[in-house]
Amino acid sequence: MATGQLEVRGTVAIAQFWPVGRADADTVNVEIGMAADTFRFRASPGAASKATRAFDGARVRTQYGASEVARKTSATTRLVDVRLEGIDAPELHYRATAAKKLTAEQRKAMPALGHEYRQRGAESCALLMKEKLAKLADGAASVPCRVVTAVDRPGDVCDMYGRMVGTLLVGAGADEFDLNEWLVRQGLALPSFWNSMDEASIAALVAAAGEARKKRRGLFAAGRFTRDAVRFRYTDTYRKGSAAVTAWSDDGECCLPKLYRRKTSWAANKKHGLAKVSFDRWLADHPDSVHLLADYREQGSAAAPIHHLHDFVKASRFTRDPFELVYREDPSKLVDANGKTVTKW
């Protein structure tokens, strides 16, 4: 596990979240300044925290292209996309991806997959998070925050989409709280672990999910969370909200978001004649590597046996609890403005 820690200080604008904006409950845009100490790194617990310029002009190279880590938005501000670590909220606007090994003719049909689909409960989870942050802001347009992530190398900070992955601490002083954990504890997101996470973070989110389930909060209320990959609703697409919207007006069954994303791609491809296999077969043809949490805790990422998500899906039903699996991250590469790999802080 990583012993270092990167910290970024900034602010979270309330208006970015649904229904005013498009942001959902697990990805946040954090506005930061241009100061040299905006990014700070400490090599180990108790070590001095030092400013780092490793991310100035840096980009993440992935199979999807290059993405700038801190995008300049004005002469004095930058924007960082942050993926809240260890959680997965219902999808508010997910666009299907194409089946593998398509012919050139089939690829021409890709624009037909362009709808942004949503899960039941996604609007409510985003709305309730926005209301929590707005209350903390007390009339202001944004709230102060810190993003912290346990890493040893600059290249470990971002995921394959160029997003910084970490815990978002919002507020200041006595009002500061862990938003990742709060979302799970309120039943507004499900735990979703990756093989870069430390035991303390995993344990906290497992406990938070247990409390939400016991008290039937949010997604764990009757008739909501299900292990089934629910019947796909082509009419459930992204929609703009209004000031009059209320929580759980989008009520209905909600499955594991990762399972929903794969169900969406399968359904869209099947509708347009690009897939002719069952959903279970689709999962096997588009595998996700995972560990069982018990194995990961006992043996670590390097030694724990590797399974695949489809091993735990039978007849479109997920046979495990969300927090029983640890997903293996796809690699990404951090490069500087000259295209050279960033290796030093």
C-alpha positions in Angstrom: 0.0 0.0 0.0 1.1 3.6 -0.6 2.7 5.5 2.2 2.7 8.9 0.6 -0.1 11.4 0.3 -1.0 14.1 -2.1 -3.3 16.9 -1.1 -4.9 19.5 -3.3 -6.8 22.5 -1.9 -9.6 24.2 -3.8 -13.3 24.9 -3.9 -16.4 23.0 -5.1 -19.0 25.1 -7.0 -22.6 24.1 -6.0 -24.1 24.9 -9.4 -22.2 22.1 -11.1 -24.6 19.4 -9.7 -27.9 18.3 -11.0 -30.6 19.7 -11.4 -28.8 23.0 -12.2 -25.7 21.3 -13.7 -24.8 17.9 -15.1 -22.6 16.5 -12.3 -23.7 13.4 -10.5 -22.9 12.1 -7.1 -19.4 10.6 -7.6 -17.5 12.9 -9.9 -16.7 16.5 -8.9 -15.0 19.4 -10.6 -12.7 21.2 -8.1 -11.5 24.7 -8.9 -7.9 25.4 -7.8 -5.6 28.4 -8.0 -2.2 28.9 -9.7 -0.1 29.1 -6.6 2.9 26.9 -6.2 1.6 25.1 -3.1 -1.8 24.2 -4.5 -0.5 20.6 -4.9 1.4 19.3 -1.8 3.0 15.9 -1.3 4.4 14.1 1.8 6.4 11.0 1.3 5.3 9.2 4.5 3.2 9.8 7.6 4.8 12.4 9.7 7.0 13.7 6.9 7.0 17.3 5.9 4.5 18.3 3.2 6.1 20.0 0.2 4.7 21.9 -2.7 5.0 20.1 -6.1 4.7 21.3 -9.6 4.5 17.8 -11.1 1.0 18.5 -12.5 1.7 21.8 -14.1 0.8 21.2 -17.8 0.7 17.4 -17.2 -1.6 15.2 -19.2 -2.8 11.6 -18.7 -2.4 9.4 -21.8 -4.9 6.5 -22.1 -6.5 4.4 -24.7 -9.1 7.2 -25.0 -6.6 9.9 -25.8 -4.8 12.6 -23.7 -6.5 14.5 -20.8 -5.0 17.5 -19.0 -5.0 17.0 -15.2 -5.5 20.7 -14.3 -7.2 22.6 -17.1 -6.6 26.4 -17.1 -10.0 28.2 -17.0 -8.7 31.8 -16.4 -5.6 33.7 -15.7 -5.9 32.7 -12.0 -7.8 29.4 -11.9 -7.6 25.8 -13.0 -10.1 22.9 -12.9 -9.4 19.4 -11.8 -11.8 16.5 -12.4 -12.0 14.3 -9.2 -13.4 10.8 -9.1 -14.5 10.1 -5.5 -12.5 7.0 -4.5 -14.2 3.8 -3.3 -17.7 4.7 -4.3 -20.1 4.4 -7.3 -23.3 6.4 -7.5 -26.2 5.6 -9.9 -25.5 6.7 -13.5 -27.1 10.1 -14.3 -26.0 10.2 -18.0 -24.2 7.1 -19.3 -23.4 6.8 -23.0 -23.2 3.2 -24.3 -19.9 1.9 -25.8 -19.7 -0.2 -28.9 -19.1 -3.9 -29.1 -15.6 -5.1 -29.7 -14.5 -6.3 -33.2 -17.0 -4.3 -35.2 -16.8 -4.1 -39.0 -16.2 -0.8 -40.7 -19.9 -0.8 -41.7 -21.0 -1.4 -38.2 -18.9 1.5 -36.9 -20.8 3.8 -39.2 -23.9 3.0 -37.1 -22.2 4.2 -33.9 -24.0 7.6 -33.8 -27.2 5.6 -33.2 -25.8 4.7 -29.7 -25.6 8.3 -28.7 -28.3 8.5 -26.1 -27.3 9.3 -22.5 -29.1 6.8 -20.3 -29.8 7.1 -16.5 -30.5 4.8 -13.6 -33.5 5.2 -11.3 -32.3 7.1 -8.2 -29.4 8.9 -10.0 -31.2 12.2 -10.0 -32.1 11.9 -6.3 -28.6 11.0 -5.2 -27.1 14.0 -7.0 -29.9 16.3 -5.8 -29.5 15.3 -2.1 -25.7 15.7 -2.3 -26.1 19.2 -3.8 -28.5 20.1 -1.0 -26.0 19.0 1.6 -23.2 21.1 0.0 -25.5 24.1 -0.5 -26.4 24.0 3.2 -22.7 23.9 4.1 -22.1 26.9 1.7 -24.8 28.9 3.6 -25.6 31.1 0.6 -22.2 31.1 -1.0 -21.6 29.8 -4.6 -19.0 27.3 -3.5 -17.5 25.5 -0.5 -13.8 25.0 0.3 -12.4 21.5 0.0 -9.3 19.3 0.1 -8.7 16.3 -2.1 -6.4 13.7 -0.5 -5.1 10.5 -2.1 -2.7 7.9 -0.9 0.0 7.6 -3.6 3.8 7.2 -3.9 4.3 8.2 -7.5 2.8 11.0 -9.6 1.6 8.5 -12.1 -0.6 6.8 -9.5 -2.8 9.9 -9.0 -5.2 9.8 -12.0 -7.4 7.1 -13.5 -7.6 6.0 -17.1 -9.9 8.9 -17.9 -7.5 11.6 -16.6 -9.4 12.1 -13.3 -7.7 12.6 -10.0 -8.9 9.8 -7.7 -9.2 10.5 -4.0 -11.2 11.4 -0.9 -13.0 14.8 -1.0 -13.1 16.6 2.3 -15.5 19.5 2.1 -15.9 22.5 4.4 -13.4 24.0 6.7 -12.4 23.6 10.3 -15.0 21.9 12.5 -17.4 21.7 9.5 -15.1 19.6 7.3 -16.3 16.1 6.5 -15.5 13.2 4.3 -18.0 13.4 1.4 -17.1 9.9 0.0 -18.1 8.3 3.3 -21.1 10.5 3.9 -22.6 9.6 0.5 -22.3 5.8 1.3 -23.6 6.3 4.8 -26.7 8.1 3.5 -27.3 5.4 0.9 -26.6 7.8 -2.0 -23.7 5.8 -3.4 -22.5 2.2 -3.2 -19.0 1.1 -2.1 -16.8 0.2 -5.1 -13.2 -0.7 -4.3 -10.1 -0.6 -6.5 -6.7 -2.3 -6.0 -5.0 1.0 -5.2 -7.0 1.5 -2.0 -5.7 1.1 1.6 -7.4 -1.0 4.3 -8.5 1.9 6.4 -10.4 3.5 3.5 -12.1 0.2 2.6 -13.0 -0.6 6.2 -14.6 2.9 6.7 -16.8 2.5 3.6 -17.8 -1.1 4.4 -19.0 0.2 7.8 -20.8 3.2 6.2 -22.6 0.8 3.8 -23.6 -1.5 6.6 -25.2 1.4 8.5 -27.0 2.6 5.4 -28.4 -0.9 4.8 -29.4 -1.4 8.4 -31.3 1.9 8.6 -32.7 1.5 5.1 -31.4 4.8 3.8 -31.4 6.1 0.3 -30.8 3.3 -2.2 -31.3 0.7 0.5 -34.9 1.6 1.1 -37.5 -0.9 0.1 -37.9 -1.5 -3.6 -34.6 0.3 -4.7 -31.3 -1.5 -4.7 -31.4 -4.9 -6.4 -28.8 -7.5 -7.4 -30.6 -8.0 -10.7 -29.5 -6.3 -13.9 -32.9 -4.8 -14.2 -34.9 -4.8 -17.4 -33.4 -2.0 -19.5 -35.6 1.0 -20.0 -34.7 2.8 -23.3 -36.9 5.7 -22.2 -34.8 6.4 -19.0 -32.5 9.0 -20.5 -30.8 12.0 -19.1 -33.1 15.0 -18.5 -32.6 18.5 -17.2 -34.1 19.2 -13.8 -35.9 22.2 -12.4 -36.1 24.1 -9.1 -39.3 22.2 -8.3 -37.8 18.7 -8.5 -38.0 16.6 -5.3 -35.9 13.7 -4.1 -37.0 10.2 -5.2 -39.4 11.4 -7.9 -37.2 9.2 -10.0 -37.8 6.2 -7.7 -37.4 2.6 -8.9 -35.1 -0.4 -8.9 -31.4 0.4 -9.2 -28.7 -2.2 -9.7 -24.9 -2.0 -9.2 -23.8 1.0 -11.4 -21.0 -1.0 -13.0 -23.5 -3.7 -13.9 -25.8 -1.1 -15.3 -23.1 0.5 -17.5 -22.5 -2.9 -19.1 -26.2 -3.6 -19.4 -26.6 -0.3 -21.2 -23.9 -1.0 -23.7 -25.3 -4.5 -24.3 -28.9 -3.2 -24.7 -27.9 -0.4 -27.1 -25.7 -2.6 -29.2 -28.4 -5.3 -29.4 -31.1 -2.8 -30.3 -29.0 -1.6 -33.3 -28.0 -5.1 -34.4 -24.4 -4.9 -33.2 -24.7 -7.6 -30.6 -26.6 -10.9 -30.8 -25.5 -12.6 -27.6 -27.1 -12.8 -24.1 -26.1 -10.2 -21.5 -24.2 -12.8 -19.5 -22.2 -13.7 -22.7 -21.6 -10.0 -23.3 -20.0 -9.7 -19.9 -17.7 -12.6 -20.6 -16.7 -11.1 -24.0 -15.9 -7.8 -22.3 -14.2 -9.0 -19.1 -13.5 -6.9 -15.9 -10.7 -8.3 -13.7 -11.5 -8.4 -10.0 -10.3 -9.8 -6.6 -12.5 -11.0 -3.8 -12.1 -8.5 -1.0 -11.2 -11.3 1.5 -8.4 -12.4 -0.7 -7.2 -8.9 -1.4 -7.1 -8.1 2.4 -5.2 -11.3 3.1 -2.8 -11.5 0.2 -2.7 -8.0 -1.4 -3.1 -7.1 -5.1 0.0 -8.9 -6.4 -0.9 -12.3 -4.9 -4.7 -12.4 -4.6 -6.4 -14.6 -7.2 -7.8 -12.8 -10.2 -11.5 -13.4 -11.1 -13.8 -11.7 -13.6 -17.0 -9.8 -13.0 -19.0 -12.3 -15.1 -17.9 -15.0 -12.7 -20.3 -13.4 -10.2 -23.2 -12.8 -12.6 -25.7 -15.6 -13.2 -28.8 -15.2 -15.3 -28.2 -11.4 -15.2 -28.2 -11.5 -11.4 -25.1 -10.2 -9.4 -24.3 -12.9 -6.8 -22.2 -10.8 -4.5 -22.6 -7.7 -2.3 -21.1 -4.5 -3.9 -18.3 -4.4 -1.3 -17.2 -8.0 -1.7 -15.1 -7.2 -4.9 -12.0 -5.2 -5.6 -11.6 -4.1 -9.2 -8.2 -4.0 -10.9 -7.4 -0.6 -12.4 -6.4 -0.1 -16.1 -3.1 1.6 -16.5 -2.7 5.3 -17.4 0.5 7.3 -18.1 1.2 10.8 -16.8 3.3 13.0 -19.1 4.6 16.5 -18.9 4.0 19.4 -21.4 6.9 17.9 -23.5 5.4 14.4 -23.6 7.9 12.9 -21.1 6.8 10.6 -18.4 6.4 12.3 -15.0 8.3 10.3 -12.4 9.3 12.9 -9.7 7.4 15.1 -7.4 
